[in-house]
Amino acid sequence: MPDAPAPPSIPAEPLPSLEVDSTVSQVQVVMRRLVHGSALYALANFGIRAMNFLLIPLYTRYLAPADYGTISLAETCAAVLAAFCSLGLDAGVQRFYFQYVAEPPRLARYLGTVLRFGMAFAAALVAAVFLAGPGLLHRLAPQFAVPFYPYIALAVGTAALVQVVQTRLNLYQTEGRPRAYGLLSLALFLMTAAGAVALVVFLRRGAEGMLEGKLLAAAAAAAVALALLWRWLFTGWEWGFVRETLRMSLPLVPHNLMALGLVVADRFILQRYRDLTEVGIYSLTYTFGMVMFLAANSIFQAWSPIFYDLARQGEEGRRILGRLSSGLAVLLAAIAAVGIVIAHDVTRVLDPRYAAVGGLIPWIIAGYLLHGCFGLFQVAVLQSRRTEYVMLTSLLAFAANIGLNLWLIPIYGAYGAAYATLAAYALEALVMYLWAQKVFALPWRGGRLLAALGVVGAALAVAESKWPASYRPVVMAVTLLVALAALWQLGGKEIREDLRLMWKDRAA
C-alpha cells in the first residue's frame, strides 16, 4: 500500500510539444531543441574536459605512467561496481518520465519511489563490497597488481558517491535542463580538480592522493546532489513503479557491464602481458580519445528526449527521425575525421614518456565513432522497451573483444588492444542496427552512412601512415580538407538547410 499521496505541489517539467502543423515546422522545432541542447551539453562537457586537459601536463610531471596504470585499474574495478549499483535505472527513469509527464503527482511519486530504491540498493552493495572485497579479489585475481586497500576501496567509494550526482544529472537531462546539468557537472569537476591538485601536486601523495582527492570531491558533490533531489525523497512509495522500471532496466545491467568491458577489459589483459607503464600510456590515450565520446554524448543528451517525444507521433515522426538520425551520423563522422587527423600534433605537448599516445588516439576515436552509431541505433530499441536486444548485442561484442584482445595484445601490445576495440565496436554497431530495424524501423539513409564511415577510414589510414616530418603537415591538412568536403556532400548541405529554416523561423 502506498504510504502517502504524492504532493501536487511538485510540478512536472514536460518538454515543449513537437505536435505542430507541418513537417517543415516540426523539423524547425526539433532542430532548435537539438542545436540548443547539444550546444549547452557540449559547452559543459568540452569546457570541463578542456580544463582537465590543461591539468594533464601538470599531472604527468608528478605521476609516473605506473601511477596512471594503478589509478586506471582501481577505477576500472570501481566502475564494475557502479554498473551493478545503478541497476540501469537511469535509462528506465528517462523512458518512463514521458509516460507520466502529463500527471505531475504521479510523476513525482514515481521518481521518489525509484530514486529511494536505487540509493538504498547502492548503499547496501557498497557496504558488502567493503567487507568482502579484499578476500574476493584475492580469490579471483591473486596476482592482481593493485591491492584492494587503499586504492580500490577509495575508487569504490568515489564511484558510489558519483552515482548520486549522476542521478540528478540524468533528471536534468530528461527534463531538458542543460544549463543546470552543466552547472552541476562543473561543480563536480572543480571540486575534483582542487582535491587532486592539492594531494598530488602539493602533498606529493601520488596515485593514492589522486584517488583520495576524487573521493573528497565526490562526497561534497553528492551532498549538493542530495539537496537538489530532496523534493522527490518524500513523495510516497509504490512497489509497482519499481517493478515496471526493473523489467526494462535490469537487462541493461549486463549490457552496462559488457559495455564497460569493451573499454576496460583490454587494460586487464594488457597488464598481464605488459607492464603498468604501457597500461598507463593506454589509459591516457583513452583520456584524449574520450573527446569523440563527449562529442557524441553531448548530441545524444539532447537527442534522446527528442527521439522519445517524436516517436509518439507515428509514421510522420519516424520519417523525421530517420532523416535527422542519418544527418547526426554524418556529423559524428566529421568530428571523428578532425580528431583523427590532428591527434599526432596535439599530443606533442606531453612529457616524452607519453610519446606513444599520439599514434594510438586515432584508433580510439574511430572506435568511439562506431560506438556513437550504436547509440543512434540503440535509442530505437529502448523506445520499444526491448532491452534484451541491447544486452545480447553487448554480449556478442564483448565476447569478440575478449577473444581479439587475447590474440592481438601479446603480439602488438597497446596497439593490439586498440585494434580489438575498434573491431568490437564495429560488430556492436552492425548488430544493433539490425535489431533496431526489426523492432522500431526508421528510414535510414544507409548509403550515406556507409560512405561517411569510408571517408573516416581513409583519413585513419593516412594519419597512421609514416610520412617524412617535412611533408606530414601538408598531407594532414589536405586529408582533412578532402574528408570534410566529402562529408559535406554526404550530409552537410541538408543539415545546413535545416539550420537555415530553423533560424529563419526563429527570426520571424
C-alpha positions in Angstrom: 0.0 0.0 0.0 1.3 3.5 -0.8 2.2 5.3 2.4 1.1 8.8 1.4 -0.4 10.6 -1.6 2.1 12.4 -3.8 2.0 16.1 -3.2 0.5 18.0 -6.1 2.8 21.0 -5.4 5.7 19.2 -7.2 5.3 20.1 -10.9 6.3 18.0 -13.8 8.6 19.7 -16.3 7.4 18.4 -19.7 9.4 19.2 -22.8 7.8 21.5 -25.3 5.4 19.7 -27.6 6.5 18.7 -31.0 3.0 18.3 -32.4 2.9 21.2 -34.8 1.1 21.6 -38.2 3.7 20.8 -40.9 6.7 18.7 -41.4 8.9 21.7 -42.1 7.7 23.3 -38.8 8.4 20.0 -37.0 11.9 19.9 -38.3 12.5 23.5 -37.3 11.2 22.8 -33.8 13.3 19.7 -33.5 16.5 21.3 -34.8 16.1 24.3 -32.5 15.8 22.0 -29.5 18.6 19.8 -30.7 21.0 22.6 -31.5 20.3 24.5 -28.3 20.5 21.4 -26.1 23.6 19.9 -27.8 25.4 23.3 -27.7 24.8 23.6 -23.9 25.8 20.0 -23.2 28.9 20.4 -25.4 29.8 23.6 -23.7 29.6 21.8 -20.3 31.3 18.5 -21.4 34.0 20.1 -23.5 34.6 23.0 -21.2 35.2 20.7 -18.4 37.3 18.3 -20.5 39.3 21.2 -21.8 40.1 22.3 -18.3 41.0 18.7 -17.5 43.4 18.5 -20.5 45.1 21.6 -19.2 45.8 19.7 -16.0 47.2 16.6 -17.7 50.7 18.1 -18.4 50.8 19.0 -14.7 49.7 15.6 -13.5 52.2 13.9 -15.8 55.0 15.7 -14.0 54.0 14.3 -10.7 52.6 11.0 -11.7 54.6 8.2 -13.4 53.0 6.1 -16.1 52.8 3.3 -13.5 50.7 5.6 -11.2 48.3 6.2 -14.1 48.1 2.4 -14.5 47.3 1.9 -10.8 44.6 4.6 -10.9 43.1 3.2 -14.1 42.9 -0.4 -12.8 41.4 0.7 -9.4 38.8 2.9 -11.1 38.0 0.1 -13.5 37.2 -2.2 -10.6 35.0 0.6 -9.2 33.3 1.1 -12.5 32.2 -2.5 -12.5 30.6 -2.0 -9.1 28.9 1.2 -10.3 27.3 -0.7 -13.2 25.7 -3.0 -10.6 24.8 -0.1 -8.3 22.8 1.7 -11.0 20.6 -1.3 -12.0 20.2 0.5 -15.3 17.6 2.8 -13.5 18.8 5.9 -15.3 17.6 4.6 -18.7 14.4 3.4 -17.2 13.6 6.7 -15.5 14.3 8.6 -18.7 11.9 6.3 -20.7 9.1 6.3 -18.0 9.3 10.0 -17.3 7.5 10.6 -20.6 4.8 8.1 -19.7 3.9 10.0 -16.5 4.9 13.6 -17.5 1.3 14.7 -18.1 0.4 13.6 -14.5 2.6 15.7 -12.1 1.6 14.0 -8.8 2.0 10.5 -10.3 5.4 11.5 -11.9 6.6 12.8 -8.5 5.5 9.6 -6.8 7.3 7.5 -9.5 10.5 9.5 -9.2 10.5 9.4 -5.4 10.0 5.6 -5.3 12.6 4.7 -7.9 15.2 7.2 -6.5 15.0 5.9 -2.9 15.0 2.3 -4.1 18.2 2.9 -6.2 20.0 4.7 -3.4 19.2 2.1 -0.8 20.3 -0.7 -3.0 23.6 1.0 -3.9 24.4 1.7 -0.2 23.8 -1.9 0.8 26.0 -3.2 -2.1 28.9 -0.8 -1.3 28.9 -1.8 2.3 29.1 -5.5 1.3 32.0 -4.8 -1.1 34.0 -3.0 1.6 33.6 -6.1 3.9 34.1 -8.8 1.3 36.3 -7.0 -1.3 39.8 -7.9 -0.2 39.1 -11.6 0.2 37.1 -11.7 -3.1 39.9 -10.0 -5.0 42.5 -12.4 -3.6 40.4 -15.4 -4.7 39.5 -14.2 -8.2 42.9 -12.5 -9.1 45.6 -13.4 -6.6 48.3 -11.8 -8.8 46.4 -8.6 -9.4 48.8 -5.6 -9.5 46.7 -3.2 -7.4 45.7 -4.0 -3.7 42.1 -3.5 -2.6 43.1 -1.2 0.3 43.6 1.6 -0.2 43.4 2.0 -4.0 40.3 0.0 -5.0 38.4 1.0 -1.8 39.0 4.7 -2.5 37.8 4.3 -6.1 34.7 2.3 -5.0 33.7 5.0 -2.5 34.1 7.6 -5.2 32.1 5.7 -7.7 29.2 5.2 -5.3 29.0 8.9 -4.4 29.3 10.0 -8.0 26.3 7.8 -8.8 24.2 10.1 -6.6 25.4 13.0 -8.6 24.7 11.1 -11.9 21.1 10.6 -10.8 20.5 14.3 -10.5 22.3 14.9 -13.8 20.1 12.3 -15.6 17.0 14.0 -14.3 18.3 17.4 -15.6 18.9 15.8 -19.0 15.4 14.2 -19.0 13.7 17.4 -18.0 15.5 19.3 -20.8 17.6 21.5 -18.5 21.1 21.5 -20.0 22.1 24.7 -18.1 21.5 23.1 -14.7 23.2 19.9 -16.0 26.3 21.9 -16.9 26.5 23.8 -13.6 26.4 20.6 -11.5 28.9 18.9 -13.8 31.2 22.0 -13.5 30.9 21.9 -9.7 31.9 18.2 -9.6 34.9 18.9 -11.9 36.2 21.9 -9.9 35.9 20.0 -6.6 37.7 17.0 -8.2 40.5 19.2 -9.7 41.0 21.1 -6.4 41.3 17.8 -4.5 43.6 16.2 -7.0 46.0 19.2 -7.3 46.2 19.6 -3.5 47.0 16.0 -2.9 49.1 15.1 -6.0 51.0 18.4 -6.7 51.4 19.9 -3.2 51.3 16.9 -0.9 53.0 14.6 -3.4 50.8 11.6 -2.5 51.0 10.0 -6.0 48.3 7.6 -7.1 46.8 7.4 -3.6 46.5 11.2 -3.4 44.7 11.3 -6.8 42.1 8.8 -5.6 41.7 10.5 -2.2 41.2 13.9 -3.8 38.5 12.4 -6.1 36.8 10.8 -3.1 36.6 14.1 -1.2 35.2 15.9 -4.2 32.6 13.2 -4.8 31.4 13.4 -1.2 30.9 17.2 -1.5 29.2 16.9 -4.9 26.9 14.1 -3.6 25.8 16.3 -0.7 24.8 19.0 -3.2 23.0 16.5 -5.4 21.0 15.1 -2.5 19.9 18.6 -1.6 18.7 19.1 -5.2 16.9 15.7 -5.1 15.3 16.4 -1.7 11.8 17.3 -3.0 11.4 13.8 -4.5 12.6 11.8 -1.5 9.3 12.1 0.5 6.6 11.6 -2.1 5.3 8.2 -1.1 6.1 4.7 -2.1 4.7 2.3 -4.7 6.4 -1.0 -5.5 4.7 -1.2 -8.9 6.9 1.6 -10.1 10.0 -0.3 -9.0 8.8 -3.5 -10.7 7.9 -1.9 -14.1 11.2 0.0 -14.2 13.3 -3.0 -13.3 11.6 -5.0 -16.0 13.1 -2.6 -18.5 16.3 -1.7 -16.7 17.7 -5.0 -15.4 18.7 -6.3 -18.9 20.8 -3.1 -19.2 22.9 -4.1 -16.2 24.7 -6.9 -18.1 24.8 -4.5 -21.1 26.5 -1.8 -19.0 29.0 -4.3 -17.6 29.8 -5.6 -21.1 29.9 -2.1 -22.5 32.4 -1.3 -19.7 34.2 -4.5 -20.6 34.6 -3.3 -24.1 36.5 -0.3 -22.8 38.5 -1.8 -19.9 39.0 -5.5 -20.4 41.9 -4.7 -22.7 43.7 -3.0 -19.8 43.4 -6.0 -17.6 44.7 -8.2 -20.4 47.4 -5.7 -21.2 48.7 -5.7 -17.6 49.0 -9.5 -17.8 51.3 -9.3 -20.8 52.9 -5.8 -20.4 53.9 -3.6 -17.5 52.0 -0.9 -15.8 53.8 1.7 -17.8 52.1 0.6 -21.0 48.8 0.3 -19.2 49.2 3.9 -18.1 50.0 5.1 -21.6 47.0 3.3 -23.0 44.8 4.7 -20.3 45.9 8.2 -21.1 45.2 7.6 -24.7 41.6 7.0 -23.7 41.5 10.3 -21.9 42.2 12.0 -25.3 40.1 9.7 -27.3 37.2 10.5 -25.0 36.8 13.8 -26.8 35.0 11.8 -29.5 32.8 10.2 -26.9 32.0 13.5 -25.4 31.0 15.0 -28.8 28.6 12.1 -29.4 27.3 12.2 -25.8 26.6 15.9 -26.0 24.4 15.3 -29.0 22.7 12.2 -27.5 21.9 14.0 -24.3 19.8 16.5 -26.3 18.7 13.9 -28.9 17.3 11.1 -26.7 14.4 13.1 -25.1 13.5 14.5 -28.5 13.6 11.0 -30.0 11.1 9.7 -27.4 8.9 12.7 -27.9 8.8 12.3 -31.8 8.4 8.5 -31.6 4.9 9.0 -30.2 3.8 10.6 -33.5 3.5 7.6 -35.7 4.9 7.3 -39.3 5.5 11.0 -39.7 7.6 11.1 -36.6 9.6 8.1 -37.8 10.2 9.8 -41.1 11.7 12.8 -39.4 13.7 10.6 -37.0 15.2 8.7 -39.9 16.2 11.9 -41.7 17.7 13.6 -38.7 19.4 10.4 -37.4 21.2 10.0 -40.7 22.4 13.6 -40.5 23.7 13.1 -37.0 25.7 10.1 -38.1 27.4 12.2 -40.8 28.1 14.9 -38.3 29.7 12.4 -35.9 31.9 11.2 -38.8 33.1 14.8 -39.5 34.0 15.2 -35.8 35.9 11.9 -35.9 37.8 12.9 -39.1 39.0 16.1 -37.5 40.2 14.3 -34.3 42.0 11.5 -36.2 43.9 13.9 -38.4 45.1 16.3 -35.7 45.8 13.7 -32.9 49.5 13.3 -33.5 50.2 17.0 -33.3 48.0 17.7 -30.3 49.9 15.2 -28.1 53.3 16.7 -28.7 52.9 18.9 -25.6 53.1 15.8 -23.3 56.1 14.6 -21.5 58.3 12.5 -23.8 57.5 9.4 -21.7 54.0 9.5 -23.2 55.0 9.9 -26.9 53.3 6.7 -28.0 49.9 8.2 -27.1 49.7 10.2 -30.4 49.7 7.0 -32.6 47.0 5.3 -30.5 44.4 8.1 -30.3 43.1 7.8 -33.9 42.2 4.2 -33.4 40.3 5.0 -30.2 38.5 7.9 -31.9 37.4 5.6 -34.8 36.1 3.1 -32.2 34.1 5.8 -30.5 32.6 6.9 -33.8 31.2 3.3 -34.3 30.0 3.3 -30.7 28.3 6.6 -31.5 26.5 4.9 -34.4 25.5 2.1 -32.0 24.0 4.8 -29.7 21.9 6.2 -32.6 20.6 2.8 -33.3 20.1 1.8 -29.6 17.6 4.5 -28.7 15.1 2.9 -31.1 15.4 -0.3 -29.2 15.0 1.5 -25.9 11.8 3.1 -27.3 10.4 -0.3 -27.9 11.5 -1.5 -24.4 13.2 -4.5 -26.0 16.3 -4.0 -23.8 17.1 -7.7 -24.0 18.4 -7.0 -27.6 20.8 -4.4 -26.2 22.1 -7.0 -23.7 22.5 -9.6 -26.4 24.3 -7.2 -28.7 26.7 -6.2 -25.9 27.4 -9.8 -25.1 28.3 -10.6 -28.7 30.6 -7.5 -28.9 32.2 -8.2 -25.5 33.0 -11.8 -26.4 34.6 -10.7 -29.7 36.5 -8.1 -27.8 37.9 -10.5 -25.3 38.9 -13.0 -28.0 40.6 -10.4 -30.1 42.4 -8.9 -27.1 43.8 -12.3 -26.1 45.0 -12.7 -29.7 46.3 -9.3 -30.5 47.8 -7.9 -27.3 50.6 -10.4 -26.9 51.6 -9.5 -30.4 51.0 -5.8 -30.7 50.6 -4.6 -27.1 48.6 -1.4 -26.7 48.0 -1.2 -30.4 46.5 -4.7 -30.4 44.1 -3.5 -27.7 43.1 -0.6 -29.8 42.5 -2.8 -32.9 40.4 -5.2 -30.9 38.2 -2.4 -29.5 37.6 -0.9 -33.0 36.6 -4.3 -34.4 34.3 -5.0 -31.4 32.6 -1.6 -31.8 32.0 -2.2 -35.5 30.3 -5.5 -34.7 28.3 -3.9 -32.0 27.0 -1.1 -34.3 26.1 -3.6 -37.1 24.1 -5.9 -34.8 22.3 -3.1 -33.1 21.3 -1.6 -36.4 19.7 -4.9 -37.4 17.8 -5.2 -34.1 16.7 -1.6 -34.3 15.2 -2.0 -37.8 13.4 -5.1 -36.5 11.6 -3.5 -33.5 11.3 0.2 -34.5 12.3 0.6 -38.1 13.4 4.1 -39.3 14.1 5.2 -42.9 17.9 5.4 -42.6 19.9 6.6 -45.5 22.2 3.7 -45.3 24.3 4.5 -48.4 25.3 7.9 -46.9 26.2 6.3 -43.6 28.5 3.7 -45.2 30.1 6.3 -47.3 30.7 8.6 -44.3 32.4 5.7 -42.5 34.5 5.0 -45.5 35.7 8.6 -45.5 36.8 8.3 -41.9 38.5 5.0 -42.6 40.5 6.6 -45.4 41.5 9.5 -43.0 42.6 7.0 -40.4 44.8 5.2 -43.0 46.5 8.4 -44.0 47.0 9.6 -40.4 48.6 6.3 -39.3 50.9 6.1 -42.3 54.5 7.1 -41.8 55.3 10.4 -43.5 58.5 12.5 -43.7 58.3 15.2 -41.0 58.6 17.9 -43.6 55.6 16.6 -45.6 53.3 15.5 -42.8 51.7 18.9 -42.0 50.7 19.4 -45.7 49.5 15.8 -46.1 47.3 16.1 -42.9 45.9 19.5 -44.0 44.9 18.1 -47.4 43.5 14.9 -45.9 41.3 17.0 -43.5 40.0 19.3 -46.3 39.2 16.4 -48.6 37.4 14.4 -45.8 35.3 17.4 -44.7 34.4 18.2 -48.3 33.3 14.6 -48.9 31.2 14.6 -45.7 29.7 17.9 -46.6 28.4 16.4 -49.8 27.0 13.4 -48.0 25.0 15.3 -45.3 26.3 18.8 -44.6 24.1 20.5 -47.1 21.0 19.0 -45.7 22.0 19.9 -42.1 22.7 23.5 -43.3 19.3 23.7 -44.8 17.6 22.5 -41.6 19.6 25.1 -39.7 18.7 27.8 -42.1 15.0 27.0 -41.8 15.3 27.0 -38.0 16.9 30.4 -37.8 14.6 31.8 -40.4 11.6 30.6 -38.4 13.1 32.0 -35.2 13.8 35.4 -36.7 10.2 35.6 -38.0 
